[in-house]
Each structure stands twice: as C-alpha cells, then as structure tokens.
Amino acid sequence: MRCADIMTANPLTVRDSDSIAMAAEKLIAHRQLNVAVVDADGRFVGMFSAEDLLGVVVPRVALAGSLAPNLRFVADDPRRLAERFGELKHQPVGGVADRNAVVLAPDTPQIEAFRIFCRNPAPLAVIDPQSRKLVGLVTYWDVMGAITTCA
C-alpha cells in the first residue's frame, strides 16, 4: 500500500503570502494543529503549526529547550502575548512556516510513513514529484486508521 492510499486529499492549506492571523484563524476554526503552506501555484512550501503560532508570540529567550518549562517568567495576564500577536499577525505565514517538514511522494510505501511517525508525529506532506504541488497530507490519524483497519 502507498501513502496515496491513506493520505488526506485536499488538506487544509494557506498561501505563503497569507497572514499569520489568517493561518491562526484556520487552525482554530478547523481545530487543527497544523496547516500546509503552499505558494500561489499550489506548490508545497512548509507547515505552520499551533506550536509555530506560540513560537511567534513567546519571546525568543523562552524557546531555548522545550516551550512549557521556560514560560515561568511570563505574567499571569495573557494580554502581553496577545499584544505580541497583534504586532506580528500581519506578517506572511511563509516567513515562519516550517520549511523542513517531511515530504513524501504519493507512491511512497505506507510503512515508510509509519517509521517516520515513530520518530515524529507531525503531518507528512504528500507532493507530486514533478510539479511539487501538494496533493495530500498523511496525518497521525491517517496512519492510525490504516493500522487499525488492516487487522
């Protein structure tokens, strides 16, 4: 079986020129942790995640190591983080998208996606090798569904 057989086709996307605010709105409205970022021609650029969103509003010094333990210095009032978001929300999401996201071809064997998920459960972009256009995502849920329905 191939990744094309289990992927989520036509996944949620934003354009690299869309604002961070628009990407955040899509994450929230669709209750997703990740959204694929594409260029104007539909070519895959990277992924933008809820963690990336937090990363743009939390001061850089807090991002050394894991995110949660380093937030002790942030005041109990979240307004400062909201203010920081207000300062950055109009920036293009392409500037903060993870451009190192794992990319697979549609004919990549499913077992390869399973192996990758053992190391990192972030969505895997499935792109057409010739056009580099995004054709789908293999998500954690896609992998779990493939495993549980094969039994």
Secondary structure as UniProt FT lines:
FT   HELIX           3..6
FT   STRAND          8..9
FT   STRAND          13..15
FT   TURN            16..17
FT   HELIX           20..29
FT   TURN            30..31
FT   STRAND          34..38
FT   TURN            40..41
FT   STRAND          43..49
FT   HELIX           50..57
FT   HELIX           60..63
FT   HELIX           68..71
FT   TURN            72..73
FT   HELIX           79..88
FT   TURN            89..90
FT   HELIX           93..95
FT   TURN            99..100
FT   STRAND          103..104
FT   TURN            106..107
FT   HELIX           110..119
FT   STRAND          124..127
FT   TURN            129..131
FT   STRAND          133..138
FT   HELIX           140..149
//
